Amino acid sequence: MRPKLRTGYPVTIHGQAFTKVGIVCDVSAYDVDGTLQVVYVDPAFKARRTTVVWRDGRFEWADPSTPGDNAEDDPALETYVTTVKNGRY
């Protein structure tokens, strides 16, 4: 059973090499195909927006080979970037 989520909620993103915590910034496709848009901080401390998918009872990277789009300069994501960079989730 998938969890109920809203924007601003933290989610754990599981991967083969590492696990990250991200902040949900878009849930519009969640009910349709189980995907979310999430803002997380990469190893270089840059905020990125990526897609995660609900698979086998947990959230995983939709495409682990790409780190996601830069979220630092997007004014619509400013609140999520600040939240994830300050670690206040």
Sequence and secondary structure as in RCSB ss.txt:
>XXXX:A:sequence
MRPKLRTGYPVTIHGQAFTKVGIVCDVSAYDVDGTLQVVYVDPAFKARRTTVVWRDGRFEWADPSTPGDNAEDDP
ALETYVTTVKNGRY
>XXXX:A:secstr
      TT EEEEE SS EEEEEEEE TTHHHHSEEEEEEE TTS EEEEEEEEETTEEEESSTT   EE TT G
GGHHHHHHHHHT  
